[in-house]
Amino acid sequence: MSGNQIAVLLLDLVGVFAVCGLLGSLVAKLGQPPVIGELLGGVLFGPTVLGPWSGVLFPDAVRPTLGAFGNVGVALFMFALGAEFDGSAVRTRLRHAWVVAAGAMLVPFALGVGTALLLPVLGVGQRGSPTAFVLFLGVALSITAFPVLARILDDRGLVRTGVGRLALTVAALCDVLAWSALAVVVAIVSGSGGHVWQVLLLVPLVVVLRFAVGPVLRLVLLRLGPRQENAVVVLLLAGALACGAATELMGLHFIFGAFVFGLLAARSGPGPLVARVRGRVLEISRFFLPVYLVVAGLQVDIAFDPASLVLLGVVLFAATAGKTLGAFGAAKACRLRTRPATALAVLLNTRGLTELIVLSTGLQLGVIDRRQYSVMVLMALATTAATGPALAWLARRGNRLGEDPFELDAVGMPVGGARR
C-alpha cells in the first residue's frame, strides 16, 4: 500500500470506530444488540446513503485490508466463545440439540427452496446455475448467526442458562450443516466436487487436536502458568488462527477452527488462567468486529422498487416462519415447555454475522445479484432486531407466571413438573 492508501485506511478505521460506537450505544439504549448499530453503520457508509462518495471514502484498494482486520476480529471472538463454552453441558444436551437442529434447518431450508422456485413467477430473476440458486437460498434462510447469537446471550447474561446453552449447541450444529451445504453449492458453481470431500477433513482435525495437540497444550500451559500470561495469550491466539486457517482450507469457515481451538484451550488449561486470557481476547475482538460488519454493509445498495419489496416480504416471511416453526416444533418434540421452546425459537432466528458471510460468498460466486444480497441483508437485520424485544417480552411474561423461560434442567428437559 502507498502512503496515501495507508492514511485513508487509518482514517477509515477512525470513522468506523466512531460511527459504529455511537450507533451501537444508541441501539443498545433501545434494547437492541450493538451489532445492529454496527451493521447499520456499514449501510450508512455504503452506496445506499452516500452514493458514489462511498467509493471515495472506502476505495477498493483499502477494502481488502479492512476485511482482513474484520476477519481476525471474528476469529478471536470465536476462540473466546469456545474458551467459555461448557462442554459438559453440550454433552448432556447433544441428543436434544440434534433434534432441534434438524427441525431448525430442514423446515427453513425447504421454505427457502420453495421461495427460490416461486421467485421467477414473481418476476424476480436469478443468476448462474438454477440448482445452485435454489440450494443457496435454502441455506441462506436456514442460517443461525452463531457469533451474533453468542454476543446477544453474553450481553444479556443468558450464556449460562439452560436455553442459552442449548441454543448455542443447536446453532453450532446448524452452522456446521449449513457450511457443509454451502460447500456443495460452491462445488456446483465451480464445477468441481473438491470442496465436498474437503469438509470431511474436519473429523481427523478434531481427532488430532483432541488426542495429540491437547495433551501437549496442557503440559505447556501448566508450565507457563499465570506468571507468563502474555506468553499464554500469544500461544493460544496462534493456535486459534492456525486452526481457523485449517478449517478454511477444508471448505468450512475459519470461525469453526477458532471455536474448536477455544474448546480445546478450555479443556487443557487451568480454569482461572484460561478465563483471564479469554477476557483479554474478547476485548480485542470487540474492537475489530465492527470493521467486518461495516465491510459487509458497504456492499448493500437498497432500491425500494416494487420487485425488491415483494422479494423482501417473501424472504422475510419464509425465513422467520421456517426457523420459528422448525425450532419450536422440534423443541416440543423433545418435551420442552412452551415458553422455553419459544425462547429457543426466538434465539435461533438470530442472523447477522454468519448470514452476512454466506451472503457475501453467494455474491462473490455470482449466485445472487446485488439487489438480492441487499434484500437478504435487510432480512438478517430485521430478524436479529426482533430477537431483543421478543426475549424481553418472554422474560416479563415468565416473571408474571412465576417461571424462568430461559432455564432447563441438566438434560435439557423442563424444570419443575407439568408442561404448559
Disulfide bonds with the S-S distance in Angstrom:
none
